[in-house]
Amino acid sequence: MTVHHTRMLILGSGPAGLSAAIYAARAGMNPIVVQGIQPGGQLTTTTDVENYPGFADVIQGPWLMEQMQAQAEHVGTRMVWDTVTGVDLTRRPFRLNGDGGDVYEGDVLVIATGAQAKWLGIDSEEAMKGKGVSACATCDGFFYRGKKVAVIGGGNTAVEEALYLTNHSPDVTLIHRRDSLRAERILQERLHAHPGITVLWNREVAGFVDGGGTAGLVGLDLRDTTTGETSRLATDGAFVAIGHHPATELFRGHVDLDDDGYIPVQPGTTRTSVPGVFACGDVADKVYRQAVTAAGTGCMAALDAERFLAAAEHESDREAMREPLREKENAEASW
Ligand SMILES: Cc1cc2nc3c(=O)[nH]c(=O)nc-3n(C[C@H](O)[C@H](O)[C@H](O)COP(=O)(O)OP(=O)(O)OC[C@H]3O[C@@H](n4cnc5c(N)ncnc54)[C@H](O)[C@@H]3O)c2cc1C
């Protein structure tokens, strides 16, 4: 077993963790990034990225993450290929256990473990991801300009995604397996008032239809949840919007989580319920979930963590300076 100690330990190697690492390394914190089972994070699972600032041409998600990692390493980050499976946040430094038996100690901890989209789990889904099937309208809606799209789900996210997609598509269908939506009333009103959105009630997706060759998705096989009747809906794009799983199970009971499992942070900061522990990126964000917002909050986490350490070290210097004085006072008092 090897114990690795760092002033700033960062969990996660997506845009949030790597941005935190770039700032931490440049502040002389010698950060360690534990990469987890998805080095580079969610963007490594996609192809075209058109909305990350700084690139006039379409770039590839995996390439962007390689660049971020190279930049983090270039300024002094140590990348470790391990996954954290246990945490002890009651002691200082914080102590985390890696899957392979190594121990990671951090004077401060930045949690950037992300959130994974929930998928339907049907056979054809995996093969059609990136070929017409997506879990992020903000990310991929633009690719369906002027085309027919469908959104699957019935909560706030599904309704928001359907409304967002009307910016690009003249024909949006919302598919929901029940006869009423769970979304907030105000969102439902906007949805029903929109002329470009049709709702298909009591339908579930039984299959994604591949047009073959380079065609990608051409339709959805639907099943009526009340009658069992099957039908096919022609569509160019399908957005699965049934929620996300923040990767926080590890922290349950150690850091406050909200009802959906996300890590709440103090407004305007990345501070969590545990002093010295900071959260950034999708693990603390159920609203925006974008690479650029993850990178932005990653930067915030590194700056918050660095300031926390500086204040703690200043306080311990003051304590150390007070110590001889206290000894002198005690010696005088004992006369
Ligand atoms: C298919 C797809 C396409 C997308 N397209 C776009 C787009 O075009 N533009 C855009 O802005 N956004 C896009 N997004 C969203 C974007 O990818 C996310 O918002 C962003 O990646 C979030 O970054 P993050 O660093 O918070 O988390 P993630 O990227 O999810 O990274 C989480 C990291 O945590 C690590 N981890 C998890 N658990 C542990 C553990 N126990 N120990 C150690 N490490 C751990 C993982 O290995 C991973 O490295 C897309 C997402 C998907 C899924």
The ligand as an SDF file (V2000), in Angstrom:
LIG
                    3D

 53 58  0  0  0  0  0  0  0  0999 V2000
  -22.9100   12.2170  -24.8970 C   0  0  0  0  0  0  0  0  0  0  0  0
  -22.6560   13.5530  -24.2400 C   0  0  0  0  0  0  0  0  0  0  0  0
  -22.4360   14.6680  -25.0290 C   0  0  0  0  0  0  0  0  0  0  0  0
  -22.1920   15.8940  -24.4350 C   0  0  0  0  0  0  0  0  0  0  0  0
  -21.9540   16.9690  -25.2270 N   0  0  0  0  0  0  0  0  0  0  0  0
  -21.6540   18.1590  -24.6740 C   0  0  0  0  0  0  0  0  0  0  0  0
  -21.3530   19.2900  -25.4780 C   0  0  0  0  0  0  0  0  0  0  0  0
  -21.3740   19.2170  -26.7070 O   0  0  0  0  0  0  0  0  0  0  0  0
  -21.0510   20.4440  -24.8590 N   0  0  0  0  0  0  0  0  0  0  0  0
  -21.0380   20.5660  -23.5010 C   0  0  0  0  0  0  0  0  0  0  0  0
  -20.7310   21.6480  -22.9800 O   0  0  0  0  0  0  0  0  0  0  0  0
  -21.3370   19.5200  -22.7060 N   0  0  0  0  0  0  0  0  0  0  0  0
  -21.6350   18.3210  -23.2580 C   0  0  0  0  0  0  0  0  0  0  0  0
  -21.9570   17.2640  -22.4740 N   0  0  0  0  0  0  0  0  0  0  0  0
  -22.0230   17.4650  -21.0150 C   0  0  0  0  0  0  0  0  0  0  0  0
  -20.6060   17.4940  -20.4340 C   0  0  0  0  0  0  0  0  0  0  0  0
  -19.9150   16.3580  -20.8820 O   0  0  0  0  0  0  0  0  0  0  0  0
  -20.6710   17.5120  -18.9070 C   0  0  0  0  0  0  0  0  0  0  0  0
  -21.4230   18.6400  -18.4880 O   0  0  0  0  0  0  0  0  0  0  0  0
  -19.2740   17.6190  -18.3240 C   0  0  0  0  0  0  0  0  0  0  0  0
  -18.4740   16.5430  -18.7750 O   0  0  0  0  0  0  0  0  0  0  0  0
  -19.3130   17.5870  -16.7940 C   0  0  0  0  0  0  0  0  0  0  0  0
  -18.0210   17.6260  -16.3450 O   0  0  0  0  0  0  0  0  0  0  0  0
  -17.5870   17.1100  -14.9040 P   0  0  0  0  0  0  0  0  0  0  0  0
  -16.1160   17.3060  -14.8440 O   0  0  0  0  0  0  0  0  0  0  0  0
  -18.4330   17.7330  -13.8760 O   0  0  0  0  0  0  0  0  0  0  0  0
  -17.9630   15.5600  -14.8610 O   0  0  0  0  0  0  0  0  0  0  0  0
  -17.6560   14.3450  -15.8380 P   0  0  0  0  0  0  0  0  0  0  0  0
  -17.2490   14.7770  -17.1860 O   0  0  0  0  0  0  0  0  0  0  0  0
  -18.8370   13.4560  -15.6900 O   0  0  0  0  0  0  0  0  0  0  0  0
  -16.4010   13.6360  -15.1360 O   0  0  0  0  0  0  0  0  0  0  0  0
  -16.5400   12.9540  -13.9320 C   0  0  0  0  0  0  0  0  0  0  0  0
  -15.1940   12.3270  -13.5770 C   0  0  0  0  0  0  0  0  0  0  0  0
  -15.2660   11.7760  -12.2610 O   0  0  0  0  0  0  0  0  0  0  0  0
  -14.6130   10.5420  -12.2480 C   0  0  0  0  0  0  0  0  0  0  0  0
  -15.1030    9.7760  -11.1090 N   0  0  0  0  0  0  0  0  0  0  0  0
  -16.3720    9.3880  -10.8150 C   0  0  0  0  0  0  0  0  0  0  0  0
  -16.3930    8.6610   -9.6730 N   0  0  0  0  0  0  0  0  0  0  0  0
  -15.1140    8.6140   -9.2260 C   0  0  0  0  0  0  0  0  0  0  0  0
  -14.4720    7.9880   -8.1040 C   0  0  0  0  0  0  0  0  0  0  0  0
  -15.1580    7.2820   -7.1960 N   0  0  0  0  0  0  0  0  0  0  0  0
  -13.1280    8.1180   -7.9600 N   0  0  0  0  0  0  0  0  0  0  0  0
  -12.4140    8.8590   -8.8440 C   0  0  0  0  0  0  0  0  0  0  0  0
  -12.9720    9.4790   -9.9340 N   0  0  0  0  0  0  0  0  0  0  0  0
  -14.2910    9.3400  -10.1230 C   0  0  0  0  0  0  0  0  0  0  0  0
  -14.9320    9.9310  -13.6080 C   0  0  0  0  0  0  0  0  0  0  0  0
  -14.0120    8.9040  -13.9430 O   0  0  0  0  0  0  0  0  0  0  0  0
  -14.7780   11.1710  -14.4950 C   0  0  0  0  0  0  0  0  0  0  0  0
  -13.4200   11.3390  -14.8530 O   0  0  0  0  0  0  0  0  0  0  0  0
  -22.1930   16.0180  -23.0270 C   0  0  0  0  0  0  0  0  0  0  0  0
  -22.4330   14.9010  -22.2250 C   0  0  0  0  0  0  0  0  0  0  0  0
  -22.6580   13.6720  -22.8260 C   0  0  0  0  0  0  0  0  0  0  0  0
  -22.9000   12.4570  -21.9530 C   0  0  0  0  0  0  0  0  0  0  0  0
  1  2  1  0
  2  3  1  0
  2 52  2  0
  3  4  2  0
  4  5  1  0
  4 50  1  0
  5  6  2  0
  6  7  1  0
  6 13  1  0
  7  8  2  0
  7  9  1  0
  9 10  1  0
 10 11  2  0
 10 12  1  0
 12 13  2  0
 13 14  1  0
 14 15  1  0
 14 50  1  0
 15 16  1  0
 16 17  1  0
 16 18  1  0
 18 19  1  0
 18 20  1  0
 20 21  1  0
 20 22  1  0
 22 23  1  0
 23 24  1  0
 24 25  2  0
 24 26  1  0
 24 27  1  0
 27 28  1  0
 28 29  2  0
 28 30  1  0
 28 31  1  0
 31 32  1  0
 32 33  1  0
 33 34  1  0
 33 48  1  0
 34 35  1  0
 35 36  1  0
 35 46  1  0
 36 37  1  0
 36 45  1  0
 37 38  2  0
 38 39  1  0
 39 40  1  0
 39 45  2  0
 40 41  1  0
 40 42  2  0
 42 43  1  0
 43 44  2  0
 44 45  1  0
 46 47  1  0
 46 48  1  0
 48 49  1  0
 50 51  2  0
 51 52  1  0
 52 53  1  0
M  END
$$$$
